[in-house]
Amino acid sequence: MDFFNNHKKLFLAATVLFTFLMLFVALFPALENQNNNAPLPNFVELTADEMTGKKVFISEGCVGCHSQQVRNVDMDKMWGTRPNIAADYAGITRTSFWQNTATLMGTERTGPDLTNIGVRQPSIDWHLLHLYNPRSVESRSVMAAYPWLFEIKENPNPADVIVNVPAEFMQGRTGKVVATEKALQLVSYLQSLKQVDLPDGTASPEFLYKREKKVVEGGTTVEDTGLDGANLYAANCQSCHQANGEGLKGAFPPLKGSKVVLDDNPELMVNIIMNGYNAREEYAVMPAVGTNNKLKPEEIAVIMNHERSSWGNNARKVTADEVKKLMEVVKLAKPVQ
């Protein structure tokens, strides 16, 4: 028992054990991972503004509620086009000599995963409005507002980036909401978060646990992929056009009663989904959601049918084959001006 009563021996034993564990549990595996993994060919390093935005992301506590890891399970399909692999993080270096905040994978999803947010939501207008008051774009959001990243100016400068905030979220204040440099840098970082395409010829990892079910049609058993128009709309469109399809006045146009949505010829609607829309000055530019999110004809068809049959809309349904043909027609078209 003399060993346990001798503080020098206890301290030496603890030091040896800690050093052993540090080497074989942390250091050596980390070096092996570093040697066996390299950044993907199309990996792009953060610019100075994006790196500063990353520091703002950390300092404002965003990392506490948002993860950056698409897991290899079917429920994560809405966050990215494929599960993340080690190479996705291999090119991310230390923030500084004293700070090892290289990867921000996170541990929970109080808010949605941000791995591919630069593709899912490339609109700077949406990001700034969301930062100023998240409830302005999602009424049920529990995210904190960040009004200190903005200024209220009666006479903004020509170079200022003005945020079109609906009147009910101005809390009685007058003037224009202007994004500060920190807000713009934070949005630059968010827009940089994009999954890198794997090299040509490399098999993309598939999501596990696909929830497919069998249905019987006319005595024949067929696969039902379980595509849900409401869920796909929520994942790809709802953040701007809202759950009620009414959009946000001065920011995002309504789909409820929209002539484009109700048009018997769905070509323009498919064109907008695939190539984006920039035809009205009073609204923000719509990104090419279908192209950016790599939506399949079947997915676009159920989204369109959800929009064409919800909120009082009553247009004819479109088929996946019809959408597929129209996607080929509008492939080389430009964004609607």
Rosetta blueprint (number, residue, H / E / L):
1 M L
2 D H
3 F H
4 F H
5 N H
6 N L
7 H H
8 K H
9 K H
10 L H
11 F H
12 L H
13 A H
14 A H
15 T H
16 V H
17 L H
18 F H
19 T H
20 F H
21 L H
22 M H
23 L H
24 F H
25 V H
26 A H
27 L H
28 F H
29 P H
30 A H
31 L H
32 E H
33 N H
34 Q H
35 N H
36 N H
37 N L
38 A L
39 P L
40 L L
41 P L
42 N L
43 F L
44 V L
45 E L
46 L L
47 T L
48 A H
49 D H
50 E H
51 M H
52 T H
53 G H
54 K H
55 K H
56 V H
57 F H
58 I H
59 S H
60 E L
61 G L
62 C H
63 V H
64 G H
65 C L
66 H L
67 S L
68 Q L
69 Q L
70 V L
71 R L
72 N L
73 V L
74 D H
75 M H
76 D H
77 K L
78 M L
79 W L
80 G L
81 T L
82 R L
83 P L
84 N L
85 I L
86 A H
87 A H
88 D H
89 Y L
90 A L
91 G L
92 I L
93 T L
94 R L
95 T L
96 S L
97 F L
98 W L
99 Q L
100 N L
101 T L
102 A L
103 T L
104 L L
105 M L
106 G L
107 T L
108 E L
109 R L
110 T L
111 G L
112 P L
113 D L
114 L L
115 T L
116 N L
117 I H
118 G H
119 V H
120 R H
121 Q L
122 P L
123 S L
124 I H
125 D H
126 W H
127 H H
128 L H
129 L H
130 H H
131 L H
132 Y H
133 N L
134 P H
135 R H
136 S H
137 V L
138 E L
139 S L
140 R L
141 S L
142 V L
143 M L
144 A L
145 A L
146 Y L
147 P H
148 W H
149 L H
150 F E
151 E E
152 I E
153 K E
154 E L
155 N L
156 P L
157 N L
158 P L
159 A L
160 D L
161 V L
162 I E
163 V E
164 N L
165 V L
166 P L
167 A H
168 E H
169 F H
170 M L
171 Q L
172 G L
173 R L
174 T L
175 G L
176 K E
177 V E
178 V E
179 A E
180 T L
181 E H
182 K H
183 A H
184 L H
185 Q H
186 L H
187 V H
188 S H
189 Y H
190 L H
191 Q H
192 S H
193 L L
194 K L
195 Q L
196 V L
197 D L
198 L L
199 P L
200 D L
201 G L
202 T L
203 A L
204 S L
205 P L
206 E L
207 F L
208 L L
209 Y L
210 K L
211 R L
212 E L
213 K E
214 K E
215 V E
216 V E
217 E E
218 G L
219 G L
220 T E
221 T E
222 V E
223 E E
224 D E
225 T L
226 G L
227 L L
228 D L
229 G H
230 A H
231 N H
232 L H
233 Y H
234 A H
235 A H
236 N H
237 C L
238 Q H
239 S H
240 C H
241 H H
242 Q L
243 A L
244 N L
245 G L
246 E L
247 G L
248 L E
249 K L
250 G L
251 A L
252 F E
253 P L
254 P L
255 L L
256 K L
257 G L
258 S L
259 K H
260 V H
261 V H
262 L H
263 D L
264 D L
265 N L
266 P L
267 E H
268 L H
269 M H
270 V H
271 N H
272 I H
273 I H
274 M H
275 N H
276 G L
277 Y E
278 N L
279 A L
280 R L
281 E L
282 E L
283 Y L
284 A L
285 V L
286 M E
287 P L
288 A L
289 V H
290 G H
291 T H
292 N H
293 N L
294 K L
295 L L
296 K L
297 P H
298 E H
299 E H
300 I H
301 A H
302 V H
303 I H
304 M H
305 N H
306 H H
307 E H
308 R H
309 S H
310 S L
311 W L
312 G L
313 N L
314 N L
315 A L
316 R L
317 K L
318 V L
319 T L
320 A H
321 D H
322 E H
323 V H
324 K H
325 K H
326 L H
327 M H
328 E H
329 V H
330 V H
331 K L
332 L L
333 A L
334 K L
335 P L
336 V E
337 Q L
